[in-house]
Amino acid sequence: MKFELAAPILVLASALPLASAWGSLGHETVAYIATNFVSTATKTYFQTILGDTSTDYLASVATWADTYRYTTAGTYSAPFHFIDALDSPPSSCGVEYDRDCGSSGCVVSAINNYTARVQKTSLSSAERIIAAKMIVHFVGDIHQPLHDENLDVGGNDIDVTYAGTSTNLHHIWDTNMPEQLVGGYALSDAKTWATNLTTGIKTGTYESIASSWLTGIDLSDPVTSAMTWASDANAYVCTTVIPSGVSAVESVDLSGAYYNKAIPVIELQIAKAGYRLAAWLNLIATGSTGL
């Protein structure tokens, strides 16, 4: 059973994806969207755990896990940021928990683990704070398609060109394309993007489909819930990330036509992540999604 209640496991960071899903802009945007949808009781619950009564109580911790993984104390958490789908894109995409979640854990087992820990009142305040921070981050991670893919270290080893600069495929999904869309990466940029996507969920582009994003969500079965999200994101590896294979993205600058096709998926995934995070936090705090 992939369930880490303690933190003794050490892994080699060099063997793991080098980028953080969505970068600070994406993670903070996910957190702000969730902030816009959580109930008052949920807000109080997590503000109390985190010791922060500001409106930034989720966004301010959204990237903490990415810093923590590179500390001596947090090295064990490096595998928790992804699940390595051993599929065959672009011809076939799919995630299987038993096959793809490694013995050191993965993003799915981490969501399972920290969901249990944040509710465990017998744990210390410090341990529950870590659990809350991990949940906020990992729900964001699991919605980035390349964090649900094994091929070429989740795209980190696929060299590409973006706006004339050499980088890798994973990085442009995390950072370059979201920042090009929004025009920056400050906390204020994340808040603005979150406001726009929140409007899309409430009354715009996503209004008619947002309820479907909560299909299968079940606090009593975090693994199945998180696998639903992972499978959803992984499918885009075949349809949008490398629909014509690796060589196709290596041969052209991706800041043009590729960007235009990717952005709707990026915005959709950020919106889903924020909405699902709100539902998950509501379930933890109140027992209902409240959405």
Contacts in CASP RR format, 6 or more apart in sequence:
PFRMAT RR
TARGET T0000
AUTHOR 0000-0000-0000
METHOD contacts of the structure
MODEL  1
MKFELAAPILVLASALPLASAWGSLGHETVAYIATNFVSTATKTYFQTIL
GDTSTDYLASVATWADTYRYTTAGTYSAPFHFIDALDSPPSSCGVEYDRD
CGSSGCVVSAINNYTARVQKTSLSSAERIIAAKMIVHFVGDIHQPLHDEN
LDVGGNDIDVTYAGTSTNLHHIWDTNMPEQLVGGYALSDAKTWATNLTTG
IKTGTYESIASSWLTGIDLSDPVTSAMTWASDANAYVCTTVIPSGVSAVE
SVDLSGAYYNKAIPVIELQIAKAGYRLAAWLNLIATGSTGL
2 101 0 8 1.000
2 102 0 8 1.000
2 103 0 8 1.000
2 105 0 8 1.000
2 106 0 8 1.000
2 108 0 8 1.000
2 109 0 8 1.000
2 112 0 8 1.000
3 109 0 8 1.000
3 112 0 8 1.000
3 113 0 8 1.000
3 116 0 8 1.000
4 76 0 8 1.000
4 80 0 8 1.000
4 105 0 8 1.000
4 109 0 8 1.000
4 110 0 8 1.000
4 113 0 8 1.000
5 113 0 8 1.000
5 116 0 8 1.000
5 117 0 8 1.000
7 73 0 8 1.000
7 74 0 8 1.000
7 76 0 8 1.000
7 77 0 8 1.000
8 76 0 8 1.000
9 76 0 8 1.000
9 104 0 8 1.000
10 75 0 8 1.000
10 76 0 8 1.000
11 75 0 8 1.000
11 76 0 8 1.000
11 78 0 8 1.000
11 79 0 8 1.000
11 104 0 8 1.000
13 69 0 8 1.000
13 70 0 8 1.000
13 75 0 8 1.000
13 78 0 8 1.000
16 78 0 8 1.000
16 79 0 8 1.000
16 81 0 8 1.000
16 82 0 8 1.000
16 153 0 8 1.000
17 81 0 8 1.000
17 82 0 8 1.000
17 146 0 8 1.000
17 147 0 8 1.000
17 153 0 8 1.000
17 154 0 8 1.000
17 155 0 8 1.000
17 156 0 8 1.000
17 170 0 8 1.000
18 153 0 8 1.000
18 156 0 8 1.000
18 170 0 8 1.000
19 156 0 8 1.000
19 168 0 8 1.000
19 170 0 8 1.000
19 171 0 8 1.000
19 174 0 8 1.000
19 175 0 8 1.000
20 27 0 8 1.000
20 63 0 8 1.000
20 66 0 8 1.000
20 81 0 8 1.000
20 141 0 8 1.000
20 174 0 8 1.000
21 27 0 8 1.000
21 81 0 8 1.000
21 82 0 8 1.000
21 140 0 8 1.000
21 141 0 8 1.000
21 142 0 8 1.000
21 143 0 8 1.000
21 144 0 8 1.000
21 146 0 8 1.000
21 147 0 8 1.000
21 174 0 8 1.000
22 29 0 8 1.000
22 30 0 8 1.000
22 140 0 8 1.000
22 141 0 8 1.000
22 143 0 8 1.000
22 144 0 8 1.000
22 174 0 8 1.000
22 175 0 8 1.000
22 178 0 8 1.000
22 270 0 8 1.000
23 63 0 8 1.000
23 66 0 8 1.000
23 174 0 8 1.000
23 175 0 8 1.000
23 178 0 8 1.000
23 185 0 8 1.000
24 62 0 8 1.000
24 63 0 8 1.000
24 185 0 8 1.000
24 190 0 8 1.000
25 175 0 8 1.000
25 178 0 8 1.000
25 179 0 8 1.000
25 182 0 8 1.000
25 184 0 8 1.000
25 185 0 8 1.000
25 189 0 8 1.000
25 190 0 8 1.000
25 193 0 8 1.000
26 140 0 8 1.000
26 178 0 8 1.000
26 190 0 8 1.000
26 193 0 8 1.000
26 270 0 8 1.000
27 62 0 8 1.000
27 63 0 8 1.000
27 66 0 8 1.000
27 136 0 8 1.000
27 137 0 8 1.000
27 140 0 8 1.000
28 59 0 8 1.000
28 62 0 8 1.000
28 63 0 8 1.000
28 187 0 8 1.000
28 190 0 8 1.000
28 191 0 8 1.000
28 194 0 8 1.000
29 190 0 8 1.000
29 191 0 8 1.000
29 193 0 8 1.000
29 194 0 8 1.000
29 197 0 8 1.000
29 270 0 8 1.000
30 62 0 8 1.000
30 136 0 8 1.000
30 139 0 8 1.000
30 140 0 8 1.000
30 143 0 8 1.000
30 194 0 8 1.000
30 270 0 8 1.000
30 273 0 8 1.000
30 274 0 8 1.000
30 277 0 8 1.000
31 58 0 8 1.000
31 59 0 8 1.000
31 61 0 8 1.000
31 62 0 8 1.000
31 136 0 8 1.000
31 190 0 8 1.000
31 194 0 8 1.000
31 274 0 8 1.000
31 277 0 8 1.000
32 58 0 8 1.000
32 59 0 8 1.000
32 190 0 8 1.000
32 191 0 8 1.000
32 193 0 8 1.000
32 194 0 8 1.000
32 195 0 8 1.000
32 198 0 8 1.000
33 194 0 8 1.000
33 197 0 8 1.000
33 198 0 8 1.000
33 201 0 8 1.000
33 270 0 8 1.000
33 271 0 8 1.000
33 273 0 8 1.000
33 274 0 8 1.000
33 275 0 8 1.000
33 277 0 8 1.000
33 278 0 8 1.000
34 58 0 8 1.000
34 136 0 8 1.000
34 274 0 8 1.000
34 275 0 8 1.000
34 277 0 8 1.000
34 278 0 8 1.000
34 281 0 8 1.000
35 43 0 8 1.000
35 55 0 8 1.000
35 57 0 8 1.000
35 58 0 8 1.000
35 59 0 8 1.000
35 194 0 8 1.000
35 278 0 8 1.000
36 194 0 8 1.000
36 195 0 8 1.000
36 198 0 8 1.000
36 278 0 8 1.000
37 198 0 8 1.000
37 201 0 8 1.000
37 274 0 8 1.000
37 275 0 8 1.000
37 278 0 8 1.000
37 279 0 8 1.000
37 282 0 8 1.000
37 291 0 8 1.000
38 46 0 8 1.000
38 278 0 8 1.000
38 281 0 8 1.000
38 282 0 8 1.000
38 285 0 8 1.000
39 282 0 8 1.000
39 285 0 8 1.000
39 286 0 8 1.000
39 290 0 8 1.000
41 285 0 8 1.000
41 286 0 8 1.000
42 278 0 8 1.000
42 281 0 8 1.000
42 282 0 8 1.000
42 284 0 8 1.000
42 285 0 8 1.000
42 286 0 8 1.000
43 57 0 8 1.000
45 281 0 8 1.000
45 284 0 8 1.000
45 285 0 8 1.000
45 286 0 8 1.000
46 57 0 8 1.000
46 58 0 8 1.000
46 132 0 8 1.000
46 281 0 8 1.000
46 285 0 8 1.000
47 53 0 8 1.000
47 57 0 8 1.000
49 118 0 8 1.000
49 125 0 8 1.000
49 128 0 8 1.000
49 129 0 8 1.000
49 132 0 8 1.000
50 57 0 8 1.000
50 61 0 8 1.000
50 129 0 8 1.000
50 132 0 8 1.000
50 133 0 8 1.000
51 57 0 8 1.000
51 129 0 8 1.000
52 60 0 8 1.000
52 61 0 8 1.000
54 60 0 8 1.000
56 187 0 8 1.000
58 136 0 8 1.000
59 187 0 8 1.000
59 190 0 8 1.000
59 191 0 8 1.000
61 132 0 8 1.000
61 133 0 8 1.000
61 136 0 8 1.000
61 137 0 8 1.000
62 136 0 8 1.000
62 137 0 8 1.000
63 137 0 8 1.000
64 133 0 8 1.000
64 137 0 8 1.000
65 77 0 8 1.000
65 80 0 8 1.000
65 81 0 8 1.000
65 133 0 8 1.000
65 134 0 8 1.000
65 137 0 8 1.000
65 138 0 8 1.000
66 81 0 8 1.000
66 137 0 8 1.000
68 74 0 8 1.000
68 77 0 8 1.000
68 133 0 8 1.000
69 75 0 8 1.000
69 77 0 8 1.000
69 78 0 8 1.000
69 80 0 8 1.000
69 81 0 8 1.000
76 104 0 8 1.000
77 110 0 8 1.000
77 134 0 8 1.000
79 102 0 8 1.000
79 104 0 8 1.000
79 105 0 8 1.000
79 106 0 8 1.000
80 105 0 8 1.000
80 106 0 8 1.000
80 107 0 8 1.000
80 109 0 8 1.000
80 110 0 8 1.000
80 134 0 8 1.000
80 138 0 8 1.000
81 107 0 8 1.000
81 137 0 8 1.000
81 138 0 8 1.000
81 141 0 8 1.000
81 147 0 8 1.000
82 106 0 8 1.000
82 107 0 8 1.000
82 141 0 8 1.000
82 147 0 8 1.000
82 148 0 8 1.000
82 154 0 8 1.000
83 95 0 8 1.000
83 97 0 8 1.000
83 100 0 8 1.000
83 101 0 8 1.000
83 106 0 8 1.000
83 107 0 8 1.000
83 108 0 8 1.000
83 142 0 8 1.000
83 147 0 8 1.000
83 148 0 8 1.000
83 230 0 8 1.000
84 100 0 8 1.000
84 102 0 8 1.000
84 106 0 8 1.000
84 149 0 8 1.000
84 150 0 8 1.000
84 154 0 8 1.000
85 93 0 8 1.000
85 94 0 8 1.000
85 95 0 8 1.000
85 96 0 8 1.000
85 100 0 8 1.000
85 148 0 8 1.000
85 149 0 8 1.000
85 150 0 8 1.000
85 230 0 8 1.000
85 234 0 8 1.000
85 237 0 8 1.000
86 96 0 8 1.000
86 99 0 8 1.000
86 100 0 8 1.000
86 150 0 8 1.000
87 93 0 8 1.000
87 94 0 8 1.000
87 95 0 8 1.000
87 149 0 8 1.000
87 150 0 8 1.000
87 151 0 8 1.000
87 234 0 8 1.000
87 237 0 8 1.000
89 149 0 8 1.000
89 151 0 8 1.000
89 237 0 8 1.000
89 238 0 8 1.000
89 241 0 8 1.000
89 242 0 8 1.000
89 245 0 8 1.000
90 237 0 8 1.000
90 238 0 8 1.000
90 239 0 8 1.000
90 242 0 8 1.000
90 243 0 8 1.000
90 244 0 8 1.000
90 245 0 8 1.000
91 238 0 8 1.000
92 238 0 8 1.000
93 149 0 8 1.000
93 234 0 8 1.000
93 235 0 8 1.000
93 237 0 8 1.000
93 238 0 8 1.000
94 231 0 8 1.000
94 234 0 8 1.000
94 235 0 8 1.000
95 148 0 8 1.000
95 227 0 8 1.000
95 230 0 8 1.000
95 231 0 8 1.000
95 234 0 8 1.000
97 108 0 8 1.000
97 223 0 8 1.000
97 227 0 8 1.000
100 106 0 8 1.000
100 150 0 8 1.000
101 108 0 8 1.000
101 109 0 8 1.000
107 138 0 8 1.000
107 141 0 8 1.000
107 142 0 8 1.000
107 147 0 8 1.000
107 148 0 8 1.000
107 226 0 8 1.000
107 230 0 8 1.000
108 142 0 8 1.000
108 223 0 8 1.000
108 226 0 8 1.000
108 227 0 8 1.000
108 230 0 8 1.000
109 223 0 8 1.000
110 134 0 8 1.000
110 138 0 8 1.000
111 135 0 8 1.000
111 138 0 8 1.000
111 139 0 8 1.000
111 142 0 8 1.000
111 222 0 8 1.000
111 225 0 8 1.000
111 226 0 8 1.000
112 222 0 8 1.000
112 223 0 8 1.000
112 226 0 8 1.000
114 130 0 8 1.000
114 131 0 8 1.000
114 132 0 8 1.000
114 134 0 8 1.000
114 135 0 8 1.000
114 138 0 8 1.000
115 131 0 8 1.000
115 135 0 8 1.000
115 219 0 8 1.000
115 222 0 8 1.000
115 280 0 8 1.000
115 284 0 8 1.000
116 222 0 8 1.000
117 123 0 8 1.000
117 127 0 8 1.000
117 128 0 8 1.000
117 130 0 8 1.000
117 131 0 8 1.000
118 128 0 8 1.000
118 131 0 8 1.000
118 132 0 8 1.000
118 135 0 8 1.000
118 284 0 8 1.000
119 284 0 8 1.000
120 128 0 8 1.000
121 128 0 8 1.000
123 131 0 8 1.000
135 277 0 8 1.000
135 280 0 8 1.000
135 281 0 8 1.000
135 284 0 8 1.000
136 277 0 8 1.000
139 229 0 8 1.000
139 273 0 8 1.000
139 274 0 8 1.000
139 276 0 8 1.000
139 277 0 8 1.000
139 280 0 8 1.000
140 273 0 8 1.000
140 274 0 8 1.000
140 277 0 8 1.000
141 147 0 8 1.000
142 148 0 8 1.000
142 226 0 8 1.000
142 229 0 8 1.000
142 230 0 8 1.000
142 233 0 8 1.000
142 273 0 8 1.000
143 229 0 8 1.000
143 232 0 8 1.000
143 233 0 8 1.000
143 269 0 8 1.000
143 270 0 8 1.000
143 272 0 8 1.000
143 273 0 8 1.000
143 276 0 8 1.000
144 173 0 8 1.000
144 174 0 8 1.000
144 233 0 8 1.000
144 269 0 8 1.000
145 173 0 8 1.000
145 233 0 8 1.000
145 234 0 8 1.000
145 235 0 8 1.000
145 236 0 8 1.000
145 237 0 8 1.000
145 240 0 8 1.000
145 241 0 8 1.000
145 265 0 8 1.000
145 269 0 8 1.000
146 154 0 8 1.000
146 155 0 8 1.000
146 169 0 8 1.000
146 170 0 8 1.000
146 173 0 8 1.000
146 237 0 8 1.000
146 241 0 8 1.000
147 154 0 8 1.000
147 233 0 8 1.000
148 230 0 8 1.000
148 231 0 8 1.000
148 233 0 8 1.000
148 234 0 8 1.000
148 237 0 8 1.000
149 155 0 8 1.000
149 234 0 8 1.000
149 237 0 8 1.000
149 241 0 8 1.000
151 237 0 8 1.000
151 242 0 8 1.000
151 246 0 8 1.000
152 158 0 8 1.000
152 169 0 8 1.000
152 246 0 8 1.000
153 170 0 8 1.000
154 169 0 8 1.000
154 170 0 8 1.000
155 168 0 8 1.000
155 169 0 8 1.000
155 170 0 8 1.000
156 168 0 8 1.000
156 169 0 8 1.000
156 170 0 8 1.000
156 171 0 8 1.000
157 168 0 8 1.000
158 168 0 8 1.000
158 169 0 8 1.000
158 170 0 8 1.000
158 242 0 8 1.000
158 246 0 8 1.000
158 249 0 8 1.000
158 250 0 8 1.000
159 166 0 8 1.000
159 167 0 8 1.000
159 168 0 8 1.000
159 250 0 8 1.000
160 166 0 8 1.000
160 167 0 8 1.000
160 168 0 8 1.000
160 169 0 8 1.000
160 172 0 8 1.000
160 249 0 8 1.000
160 250 0 8 1.000
160 254 0 8 1.000
161 167 0 8 1.000
161 252 0 8 1.000
161 253 0 8 1.000
161 254 0 8 1.000
162 172 0 8 1.000
162 176 0 8 1.000
162 253 0 8 1.000
162 254 0 8 1.000
162 255 0 8 1.000
163 176 0 8 1.000
163 180 0 8 1.000
163 253 0 8 1.000
163 255 0 8 1.000
164 253 0 8 1.000
164 255 0 8 1.000
167 176 0 8 1.000
169 241 0 8 1.000
169 242 0 8 1.000
169 249 0 8 1.000
169 254 0 8 1.000
172 254 0 8 1.000
173 241 0 8 1.000
173 262 0 8 1.000
173 266 0 8 1.000
175 185 0 8 1.000
176 255 0 8 1.000
177 259 0 8 1.000
177 262 0 8 1.000
177 263 0 8 1.000
177 266 0 8 1.000
178 266 0 8 1.000
178 270 0 8 1.000
179 185 0 8 1.000
180 255 0 8 1.000
180 259 0 8 1.000
181 263 0 8 1.000
181 266 0 8 1.000
181 267 0 8 1.000
182 189 0 8 1.000
182 190 0 8 1.000
182 192 0 8 1.000
182 193 0 8 1.000
183 189 0 8 1.000
193 270 0 8 1.000
197 206 0 8 1.000
197 267 0 8 1.000
197 270 0 8 1.000
197 271 0 8 1.000
200 206 0 8 1.000
200 207 0 8 1.000
200 271 0 8 1.000
201 207 0 8 1.000
201 210 0 8 1.000
201 271 0 8 1.000
201 275 0 8 1.000
206 268 0 8 1.000
206 271 0 8 1.000
210 271 0 8 1.000
210 275 0 8 1.000
210 291 0 8 1.000
211 291 0 8 1.000
213 272 0 8 1.000
213 275 0 8 1.000
213 276 0 8 1.000
214 275 0 8 1.000
214 276 0 8 1.000
214 279 0 8 1.000
214 289 0 8 1.000
214 291 0 8 1.000
215 228 0 8 1.000
216 224 0 8 1.000
216 225 0 8 1.000
216 228 0 8 1.000
217 225 0 8 1.000
217 228 0 8 1.000
217 276 0 8 1.000
217 279 0 8 1.000
217 280 0 8 1.000
217 283 0 8 1.000
217 289 0 8 1.000
218 224 0 8 1.000
218 225 0 8 1.000
219 225 0 8 1.000
219 280 0 8 1.000
219 283 0 8 1.000
219 284 0 8 1.000
219 287 0 8 1.000
225 280 0 8 1.000
229 272 0 8 1.000
229 276 0 8 1.000
232 272 0 8 1.000
233 269 0 8 1.000
236 265 0 8 1.000
236 269 0 8 1.000
240 261 0 8 1.000
240 262 0 8 1.000
240 265 0 8 1.000
241 262 0 8 1.000
242 248 0 8 1.000
242 249 0 8 1.000
249 258 0 8 1.000
252 258 0 8 1.000
275 291 0 8 1.000
278 291 0 8 1.000
279 289 0 8 1.000
279 290 0 8 1.000
279 291 0 8 1.000
282 288 0 8 1.000
282 289 0 8 1.000
282 290 0 8 1.000
282 291 0 8 1.000
283 289 0 8 1.000
END
